[in-house]
């Protein structure tokens, strides 16, 4: 389930961002990943925000070609989020650069772990299409690609791509519910396997302020 805990229009934000995925079941029973991501958010104006954050990801063995062991990752990221409208469609653009400290299995020994530093660029385009007059029911679509760059980028630039579609329902002023499908394409670093994961995702999102504004 994806989840968000956010202070509305504030400088500090805790939790997951909409459009991301939380713990998920993929290709059979089992937890795909556990994540935690505190961040500091600066609201540039009503259309744009900038973020600096830290993420911890513990990737478990899952999918049709699982890794040999559970691999934790620490990352620092910088992000720019832009929102605007095109007619009745609400559009979002997210640009993110990540510096990743990843645990990898040592060559020839799956029990020993080495740390490798990698860098990655991500871009997400999302559109929300209203399906009712009051915009309470909507169709959410997004695509996000991940590109490796710099040292240790591996044999290919493309790391993965995520395509998502969901029906959403606004529960109130601050909360919304989404039920949808996520397709994840992963180019493994061995340059031989292209992994495809399929996820049915249920997300509850909230932008409710953590405290009432003064006055």
PECORMO-V595724 format. One record per residue. N is the residue number from 1. RES is the residue in three letters. PHI is phi in whole degrees, 0 to 359 (* if undefined). D_FIRST is the distance of its C-alpha to the first C-alpha in Angstrom with 1 decimal. Layout:
N;RES;PHI;D_FIRST + N;RES;PHI;D_FIRST
This chain:
1;UNK;*;0.0 + 2;UNK;276;3.8 + 3;UNK;209;6.4 + 4;UNK;221;10.1 + 5;UNK;229;13.2 + 6;UNK;225;16.3 + 7;UNK;269;19.9 + 8;UNK;293;21.3 + 9;UNK;52;24.0 + 10;UNK;240;24.4 + 11;UNK;274;25.1 + 12;UNK;244;22.5 + 13;UNK;226;18.7 + 14;UNK;238;16.1 + 15;UNK;117;12.5 + 16;UNK;268;10.5 + 17;UNK;261;12.3 + 18;UNK;302;11.5 + 19;UNK;97;11.8 + 20;UNK;269;10.1 + 21;UNK;238;7.3 + 22;UNK;262;5.4 + 23;UNK;305;5.8 + 24;UNK;217;6.5 + 25;UNK;263;9.4 + 26;UNK;224;12.3 + 27;UNK;51;15.8 + 28;UNK;107;15.9 + 29;UNK;293;14.5 + 30;UNK;133;13.5 + 31;UNK;273;11.0 + 32;UNK;284;11.4 + 33;UNK;199;11.1 + 34;UNK;247;10.6 + 35;UNK;228;11.3 + 36;UNK;217;13.1 + 37;UNK;211;14.8 + 38;UNK;287;17.5 + 39;UNK;204;19.6 + 40;UNK;245;22.7 + 41;UNK;245;22.8 + 42;UNK;242;26.1 + 43;UNK;277;26.5 + 44;UNK;291;29.3 + 45;UNK;202;29.8 + 46;UNK;290;28.0 + 47;UNK;253;27.1 + 48;UNK;219;26.2 + 49;UNK;217;24.6 + 50;UNK;241;24.9 + 51;UNK;221;22.7 + 52;UNK;236;23.4 + 53;UNK;208;20.8 + 54;UNK;235;20.0 + 55;UNK;228;17.2 + 56;UNK;245;16.8 + 57;UNK;234;15.1 + 58;UNK;248;15.6 + 59;UNK;273;15.6 + 60;UNK;268;16.0 + 61;UNK;283;18.1 + 62;UNK;203;16.5 + 63;UNK;86;17.7 + 64;UNK;285;21.2 + 65;UNK;228;22.8 + 66;UNK;290;21.1 + 67;UNK;291;22.6 + 68;UNK;283;25.0 + 69;UNK;203;23.2 + 70;UNK;289;20.2 + 71;UNK;236;20.7 + 72;UNK;279;19.7 + 73;UNK;219;20.1 + 74;UNK;248;21.1 + 75;UNK;220;21.2 + 76;UNK;245;22.8 + 77;UNK;220;22.2 + 78;UNK;238;24.0 + 79;UNK;218;22.6 + 80;UNK;235;24.1 + 81;UNK;239;22.3 + 82;UNK;238;24.5 + 83;UNK;235;24.0 + 84;UNK;200;26.7 + 85;UNK;238;27.5 + 86;UNK;233;29.4 + 87;UNK;69;30.8 + 88;UNK;270;28.1 + 89;UNK;267;25.3 + 90;UNK;272;23.3 + 91;UNK;250;23.0 + 92;UNK;226;21.3 + 93;UNK;238;22.5 + 94;UNK;238;20.8 + 95;UNK;248;23.1 + 96;UNK;220;22.1 + 97;UNK;243;24.3 + 98;UNK;239;23.0 + 99;UNK;251;25.2 + 100;UNK;243;23.7 + 101;UNK;255;25.1 + 102;UNK;248;24.0 + 103;UNK;273;24.9 + 104;UNK;234;26.5 + 105;UNK;286;28.6 + 106;UNK;291;32.3 + 107;UNK;304;34.5 + 108;UNK;81;35.9 + 109;UNK;210;34.0 + 110;UNK;287;30.3 + 111;UNK;272;30.6 + 112;UNK;264;31.5 + 113;UNK;242;29.3 + 114;UNK;248;30.5 + 115;UNK;255;29.0 + 116;UNK;233;29.1 + 117;UNK;266;28.7 + 118;UNK;226;27.3 + 119;UNK;231;26.7 + 120;UNK;212;24.5 + 121;UNK;249;24.4 + 122;UNK;230;21.5 + 123;UNK;225;22.0 + 124;UNK;237;19.6 + 125;UNK;243;21.0 + 126;UNK;232;19.0 + 127;UNK;228;20.6 + 128;UNK;249;19.7 + 129;UNK;253;22.3 + 130;UNK;292;23.1 + 131;UNK;245;23.7 + 132;UNK;220;25.4 + 133;UNK;298;28.2 + 134;UNK;272;26.3 + 135;UNK;64;23.4 + 136;UNK;285;20.9 + 137;UNK;256;19.8 + 138;UNK;211;19.2 + 139;UNK;251;18.4 + 140;UNK;255;16.4 + 141;UNK;229;17.5 + 142;UNK;209;17.3 + 143;UNK;226;18.8 + 144;UNK;222;18.7 + 145;UNK;246;21.2 + 146;UNK;239;21.7 + 147;UNK;239;25.3 + 148;UNK;279;26.8 + 149;UNK;208;30.0 + 150;UNK;78;32.5 + 151;UNK;295;33.5 + 152;UNK;62;31.6 + 153;UNK;285;30.0 + 154;UNK;88;30.8 + 155;UNK;286;32.6 + 156;UNK;229;30.5 + 157;UNK;284;29.2 + 158;UNK;288;26.2 + 159;UNK;267;23.3 + 160;UNK;196;20.6 + 161;UNK;221;19.6 + 162;UNK;236;16.4 + 163;UNK;241;16.9 + 164;UNK;221;14.4 + 165;UNK;218;15.2 + 166;UNK;207;13.6 + 167;UNK;267;15.1 + 168;UNK;240;14.3 + 169;UNK;223;15.8 + 170;UNK;280;16.9 + 171;UNK;280;16.7 + 172;UNK;184;19.3 + 173;UNK;292;20.7 + 174;UNK;246;17.8 + 175;UNK;252;14.6 + 176;UNK;212;13.1 + 177;UNK;240;10.8 + 178;UNK;231;10.1 + 179;UNK;232;10.1 + 180;UNK;201;11.3 + 181;UNK;235;12.4 + 182;UNK;239;12.3 + 183;UNK;252;15.5 + 184;UNK;243;16.0 + 185;UNK;253;19.7 + 186;UNK;238;20.6 + 187;UNK;269;24.3 + 188;UNK;292;24.9 + 189;UNK;289;27.5 + 190;UNK;285;30.0 + 191;UNK;64;30.7 + 192;UNK;241;30.8 + 193;UNK;245;27.4 + 194;UNK;253;25.1 + 195;UNK;268;21.7 + 196;UNK;235;19.6 + 197;UNK;246;16.1 + 198;UNK;238;14.5 + 199;UNK;228;10.8 + 200;UNK;271;9.8 + 201;UNK;243;6.7 + 202;UNK;243;5.6 + 203;UNK;233;5.3 + 204;UNK;242;7.5 + 205;UNK;240;9.9 + 206;UNK;221;13.1 + 207;UNK;243;16.3 + 208;UNK;295;18.2 + 209;UNK;300;21.0 + 210;UNK;288;20.9 + 211;UNK;211;24.5 + 212;UNK;289;27.0 + 213;UNK;296;29.3 + 214;UNK;297;32.8 + 215;UNK;109;35.5
